[in-house]
Amino acid sequence: MNSFAHKDLFMIKFDRFQLKNGLQVIVHQDKTTPIVAFNVLYKVGSRNENPDRTGLAHLFEHLMFEGSINISDYDKHIQLASGENNAFTNSDFTNYYITLPKENIETAFWLESDRMLELDFSEEKLKIQKGVVIEEFNQRYLNKPYADWRLIMHRLAYHVHPYMWPTIGKNTMHIEYAKLQEIKDFYFNFYAPNNAILVVAGDVETKQVKELAEKWFGPIPHRNTVKNELPVEPKQKIPQELEIERNVPLNAIYKAYHMGDRLSKNYYASDLISDILSNGESSRLTQRLVKQQNKFTSISAYILGSNDPGLFFVEGFPAEGVSFEEANKCIINELENIWKDPVSEDELTKVKNKIEMTKEISEVNVLNKAISLAYYEMLGDANLANTDIINYQNITRDDIEKTAKEMFTASNSSTIYYKSAQNDK
C-alpha cells in the first residue's frame, strides 16, 4: 500500500442534522478529551461586502464581542465557565469558537445563540470598535516594513472580483464612515441560522447536542439573507508589473499567478507545487536560488486556499547586487523547471506525505477537527475533512506538469518590484 494511502484511523466520524430555521449542526464525539469545542461558522466574508463599504465583515468579528441583546459581557461568562474563545475572518467566511469543559457546554449554547439572535447595537460600541479596527489596519499594513505589498498585489491581480481588497477593508475611510444602520443591515443580512454552521466536538452525545440546539437556537427566526452574485474575474491576458519605493532595508520581489478554485484539481496540484518549490530546506527554491546560486537571501512560494479562483504567490529578497531583472528571471526559470526538469516520483511523494502528516497532527486537537468540519461543510460536505487528502493523493506528475505550464505564463503573472529607498542613499 502507498504510504500516502488514506487511513481509517484518522477518519473524523460525525452526525449531522438541521434545525427548522436552517441552522446546520454537526456533532463529532471524541471521548479522549474532557474539553468540548463549540464552533460557529457564518458564510460571510469580505467577498460579501459592498465595494464602496469594505471591512464590515472584519468589523463584525470585533462587534460580536461587545455584547448581545440579553448578555452584556460575553467574555465574563466564558471565563466563569473556565473556557476560552476567539474568532477569525477571511475573504470567504467568519468563524467563532469556544473551548470549555464538557460540564459547561450549555454556556456556549446560551452565549452563541444570543449573539445570533441579535447584537446589542449602539453608537458608542460601534465607535470603540471602529477605532480598534482602524488601528489594526494601520499597524498591519501601514506601519510595518513591506506590509502593504499584499494590498497592492490584490488590486494589481484582481479587477472585478471582491478578492481585490483585503479582509480588513480597502482603506480606513470605509470603516470610519460606516453608519449604525449599515452595520445593522449587514448583520441581519448575513448573521442568520440559515447562513451558519454549528459544530460541537468532544465528549458529547448527539442526542444531548440536538436537545440543546433546539432549546437555544431553535427559536431564532429564519432570515432572508442576501445572496451575492459575485463577478467572475476574467482571464488575465497581459502581465501586470509595478515598481514601488519604500523606506525599507532591502529590495523585495513579489509575484502572483492566478490559479483554480478550492475544489478544482488545479488547486491540489498548485498546492503541491508550492511545497515542491519551498516547503523545507531541501525544496527547489531554497536549494537552488539561496544555497547554490546565492541569488536570494530568502524566497518562498505558497497559496491562500481561497474558495474562488485564487493566487499562487512567490516572494523573495534578492541578494546584494542582484537586480530586479535578474531576480525575476531566476524565479521564472525555477517555475518553468517544474516541467522542464520534471518532478520525480520521490519528490512528489515526499510533499504528499508532508501534507498527510500535517493533517494527522492537526486532527489530534478537538478544536481543529471542529473548525475543519465546519469549513468543509461550507464547501459542500463535511466529509471532505476525511476525503480531501485523497484529492492530493490522486495528483500525478503529469498533473503537476500540466498545471505548471498553464499557470506559470507571463500573461497570467502580476509582479511587484519593492524597491528600498535606503539603497539609494
C-alpha positions in Angstrom: 0.0 0.0 0.0 1.2 3.5 -0.8 2.5 5.3 2.3 0.2 8.1 1.4 -3.0 5.9 1.3 -5.8 7.3 3.5 -6.0 5.7 6.9 -9.4 4.9 8.5 -7.7 5.6 11.9 -7.8 9.3 11.2 -11.4 9.5 10.0 -13.4 12.1 11.7 -16.8 10.5 12.4 -19.7 12.7 12.9 -23.5 13.1 12.9 -25.4 15.8 11.1 -28.8 17.4 11.4 -30.6 20.6 10.6 -33.0 22.8 12.6 -36.2 24.1 11.1 -34.7 27.6 10.9 -31.9 26.3 8.6 -29.1 26.0 11.1 -26.8 23.1 10.1 -25.4 21.2 13.1 -22.6 18.7 13.1 -21.6 16.6 16.1 -18.2 14.8 16.5 -17.8 12.6 19.5 -14.3 12.4 21.0 -14.2 10.7 24.4 -10.4 11.1 24.8 -10.8 14.7 25.9 -12.8 16.5 28.6 -12.8 19.7 26.5 -15.6 20.5 24.1 -15.0 22.6 21.1 -18.0 24.8 20.0 -17.6 26.3 16.6 -19.9 28.6 14.7 -19.1 29.4 11.1 -21.0 32.2 9.2 -21.0 32.1 5.5 -19.9 35.7 5.2 -16.5 37.3 4.5 -15.1 40.3 2.7 -16.3 38.8 -0.6 -19.9 39.8 0.5 -19.2 43.4 1.1 -20.2 46.5 -1.0 -17.1 47.7 -2.8 -17.9 51.2 -1.5 -18.1 50.0 2.1 -15.5 47.3 2.8 -14.2 46.0 6.1 -17.6 45.3 7.6 -17.1 41.5 7.9 -14.0 42.0 9.9 -15.6 44.8 11.9 -18.3 42.3 12.9 -15.7 39.9 14.3 -15.0 42.7 16.8 -18.6 43.8 17.4 -19.6 40.2 18.2 -17.7 40.5 21.5 -19.3 43.8 22.5 -22.4 42.1 24.0 -25.6 40.7 22.6 -29.2 41.7 23.3 -29.6 39.8 26.5 -25.9 39.3 27.6 -23.8 42.4 28.1 -20.5 40.8 28.9 -19.6 37.8 26.7 -16.1 37.3 28.0 -17.0 37.3 31.7 -19.3 34.3 31.2 -16.7 32.4 29.2 -14.2 32.9 32.0 -16.7 31.8 34.6 -17.2 28.6 32.6 -13.4 28.0 32.5 -13.5 28.5 28.8 -11.5 30.3 26.0 -12.8 31.8 22.9 -11.6 33.6 19.7 -12.6 34.3 16.1 -11.2 34.9 12.7 -12.4 36.4 9.4 -11.2 35.9 5.9 -12.5 36.6 2.4 -14.9 33.7 2.4 -16.3 33.2 5.9 -16.2 34.3 9.6 -15.5 31.7 12.3 -16.2 31.9 16.1 -15.1 29.3 18.6 -15.2 28.4 22.2 -13.4 25.6 24.1 -14.6 24.7 27.6 -15.1 21.8 29.9 -17.9 19.4 28.8 -19.8 20.1 32.0 -20.2 23.7 31.0 -21.3 23.1 27.4 -24.7 24.8 27.8 -22.9 28.1 28.5 -21.6 28.0 24.9 -25.1 27.4 23.5 -26.5 30.2 25.6 -23.9 32.7 24.6 -23.7 31.9 20.9 -27.4 31.7 20.4 -27.9 35.2 21.9 -25.2 36.6 19.6 -27.0 35.0 16.6 -30.4 36.3 17.8 -29.3 40.0 17.9 -26.3 42.1 19.0 -26.6 45.0 21.4 -26.0 47.7 18.8 -25.1 51.2 19.9 -23.2 54.2 18.5 -20.8 54.1 21.4 -19.8 50.4 20.9 -19.5 51.0 17.1 -17.2 53.9 17.7 -15.0 51.9 20.0 -14.6 49.0 17.6 -14.1 51.3 14.6 -11.1 52.7 16.5 -9.7 49.3 17.2 -10.1 48.2 13.5 -8.5 51.4 12.2 -5.6 51.0 14.5 -5.2 47.4 13.4 -5.3 48.4 9.8 -2.5 51.0 10.4 -0.4 48.5 12.4 -0.9 45.6 10.0 -0.5 47.4 6.6 0.9 50.9 7.1 3.4 50.9 10.0 5.3 47.6 9.2 8.0 47.2 6.6 6.8 45.5 3.4 3.3 45.1 4.9 1.4 46.9 2.1 2.6 44.7 -0.7 -0.5 42.3 -0.3 -2.9 45.3 -0.5 -1.2 46.4 -3.7 -0.9 42.9 -5.2 -4.6 42.1 -4.9 -5.5 45.4 -6.7 -3.0 44.6 -9.4 -4.2 41.0 -9.9 -7.9 41.4 -9.5 -10.1 43.9 -11.4 -13.7 42.8 -10.7 -13.8 40.1 -8.0 -14.0 41.2 -4.4 -10.7 39.4 -3.7 -9.2 42.7 -4.9 -9.5 44.1 -1.3 -8.2 42.5 2.0 -10.5 41.3 4.8 -9.8 44.4 6.8 -11.1 46.6 4.0 -9.8 48.8 1.2 -9.0 51.7 3.5 -9.8 53.1 6.9 -12.3 55.6 5.5 -14.8 52.8 4.7 -14.8 51.8 8.4 -14.7 55.4 9.8 -17.8 56.5 7.9 -19.9 53.3 8.3 -23.3 54.2 9.8 -25.0 52.2 12.5 -27.9 51.3 10.2 -25.4 49.9 7.7 -24.0 47.8 10.4 -27.4 46.5 11.5 -28.3 45.8 7.9 -25.1 43.8 7.3 -25.8 41.8 10.5 -29.4 40.8 9.6 -28.4 40.1 6.0 -25.7 37.5 6.9 -25.8 36.6 10.6 -28.7 34.1 10.5 -29.2 30.5 11.4 -29.8 29.6 7.8 -26.4 31.1 6.9 -24.5 29.4 9.7 -22.9 26.0 10.6 -22.5 24.9 14.2 -20.1 22.1 15.0 -19.8 20.6 18.5 -16.8 18.3 19.1 -15.7 16.5 22.2 -17.1 14.1 24.8 -20.7 14.8 23.8 -23.7 12.7 22.7 -25.7 13.7 19.5 -28.9 13.5 21.5 -27.7 16.0 24.1 -26.4 18.4 21.4 -29.7 18.1 19.5 -31.7 18.9 22.6 -29.5 21.9 23.4 -29.5 23.2 19.8 -33.3 23.0 19.7 -33.6 24.8 23.1 -31.2 27.7 22.4 -31.0 28.1 18.6 -34.4 26.7 17.5 -36.4 29.9 18.5 -34.2 32.1 16.3 -36.1 33.0 13.2 -35.0 32.1 9.7 -33.9 35.2 7.9 -34.0 36.4 4.3 -30.2 36.5 3.8 -28.6 38.3 0.8 -27.2 36.0 -1.8 -24.4 37.9 -3.5 -23.9 37.2 -7.2 -20.1 37.7 -7.4 -18.5 38.8 -10.6 -16.2 36.3 -12.2 -12.6 37.5 -12.7 -11.8 37.4 -16.4 -8.8 35.6 -17.6 -5.7 37.8 -17.3 -4.2 38.4 -20.7 -1.5 40.9 -20.0 1.4 40.8 -17.5 0.9 43.2 -14.6 4.0 44.9 -13.3 4.5 47.7 -10.8 7.6 49.2 -9.1 7.2 51.0 -5.8 9.7 52.5 -3.4 9.5 52.4 0.3 11.8 53.1 3.3 12.7 49.5 3.9 16.2 48.0 4.3 16.2 45.6 1.3 14.7 45.2 -2.1 12.0 42.6 -2.4 10.1 41.0 -5.3 6.6 39.6 -5.2 4.8 37.6 -7.9 1.3 36.2 -8.2 -0.3 33.8 -10.6 -4.0 33.1 -11.0 -4.9 29.6 -10.1 -8.0 27.4 -9.6 -10.8 27.4 -7.1 -10.7 25.5 -3.8 -12.3 22.3 -5.1 -10.6 22.2 -8.5 -7.9 19.7 -9.5 -5.8 22.7 -10.3 -5.9 23.7 -6.6 -4.5 20.5 -5.3 -1.7 20.4 -8.0 -0.9 24.1 -7.2 -0.7 23.4 -3.5 1.7 20.5 -4.1 3.8 22.7 -6.5 4.1 25.3 -3.8 5.5 22.7 -1.4 7.9 21.3 -4.0 9.2 24.8 -4.5 9.6 26.0 -1.0 8.5 23.6 1.8 11.6 22.9 3.8 15.4 23.3 3.4 15.5 20.7 0.6 12.9 22.5 -1.5 13.8 23.7 -5.0 13.8 27.5 -4.5 15.8 27.3 -1.2 18.3 24.8 -2.6 18.9 26.4 -6.0 18.4 30.2 -5.5 19.5 30.6 -1.9 22.1 27.9 -1.2 23.6 27.1 -4.6 23.3 30.3 -6.7 23.2 32.9 -3.8 20.7 34.9 -5.7 18.3 35.4 -2.8 18.7 35.7 0.9 15.2 34.1 1.3 12.4 33.0 -1.0 9.1 31.2 -0.6 6.0 30.1 -2.6 2.5 29.5 -1.2 -1.2 29.7 -1.9 -4.0 31.1 0.2 -6.8 28.5 -0.2 -9.5 30.8 -1.4 -12.9 29.4 -2.2 -13.0 31.1 -5.7 -10.0 31.1 -8.1 -7.1 32.4 -6.1 -3.5 33.3 -6.3 -0.2 31.5 -6.2 2.4 33.7 -4.6 6.2 33.8 -4.8 8.0 36.3 -2.6 11.7 36.8 -2.2 14.5 39.1 -1.1 17.3 39.3 -3.7 20.9 39.1 -2.5 23.0 42.2 -2.6 24.0 43.1 -6.1 21.2 41.1 -7.8 19.0 43.4 -9.9 15.2 43.1 -10.1 15.6 41.9 -13.7 17.9 39.1 -12.7 15.8 38.1 -9.7 12.7 37.9 -11.7 14.5 35.8 -14.4 15.7 33.4 -11.7 12.2 32.9 -10.3 10.7 32.4 -13.8 13.4 29.8 -14.6 12.6 27.8 -11.5 8.9 27.9 -12.1 9.4 26.7 -15.7 11.7 24.0 -14.4 8.7 22.3 -12.8 8.0 21.0 -16.3 11.5 21.4 -17.9 13.1 19.5 -15.0 10.1 17.3 -14.2 9.2 16.4 -10.6 10.4 12.9 -9.7 8.0 10.4 -8.1 10.0 10.5 -4.9 9.8 14.3 -4.9 6.1 14.3 -5.3 5.6 11.5 -2.7 7.6 13.5 -0.2 5.4 16.6 -0.3 2.2 14.4 -0.3 3.4 12.7 2.8 4.1 16.0 4.5 0.6 17.2 3.8 -0.8 13.9 5.2 1.4 14.2 8.3 0.3 17.8 8.9 -3.3 16.8 8.6 -2.9 14.0 11.1 -1.1 16.1 13.6 -3.7 18.8 13.3 -6.5 16.5 13.9 -5.3 15.4 17.3 -6.7 18.7 18.5 -10.5 18.6 19.0 -10.9 22.3 18.1 -9.0 21.8 14.8 -11.4 19.0 14.0 -14.4 21.2 14.7 -13.1 24.0 12.6 -12.3 21.6 9.8 -15.8 20.0 9.8 -17.4 23.5 9.6 -15.1 24.6 6.8 -15.7 21.6 4.6 -19.4 21.7 5.3 -19.3 25.3 4.0 -17.5 24.0 0.9 -20.3 21.5 0.3 -19.8 18.4 2.5 -18.2 17.9 6.0 -17.0 14.5 4.9 -14.4 16.3 2.7 -12.5 16.6 6.0 -11.9 12.9 5.6 -11.6 12.5 1.8 -9.9 15.7 0.8 -6.5 14.1 1.4 -7.3 11.6 -1.4 -7.5 14.6 -3.9 -3.9 15.2 -3.1 -3.0 11.5 -3.4 -4.6 11.4 -6.9 -2.4 14.2 -8.3 0.1 12.7 -10.8 3.4 14.0 -12.1 1.6 14.7 -15.4 -1.0 16.9 -13.4 1.9 18.8 -11.9 3.5 19.5 -15.3 0.2 20.4 -16.9 -0.8 22.8 -14.1 2.6 24.5 -14.0 2.6 25.0 -17.8 -0.9 26.6 -17.7 -0.3 28.7 -14.6 3.3 30.0 -14.9 2.8 32.1 -18.1 3.8 35.7 -18.4 0.3 36.8 -19.3 -1.0 35.2 -16.0 1.5 37.0 -13.8 1.5 40.1 -11.6 4.8 41.4 -10.3 5.7 44.0 -7.7 9.3 45.3 -7.5 9.5 46.6 -4.0 12.4 48.9 -4.1 14.4 50.0 -1.0 14.7 53.8 -0.8 17.6 53.2 1.7 19.7 51.6 -1.1 19.5 54.9 -3.0 21.4 56.8 -0.2 
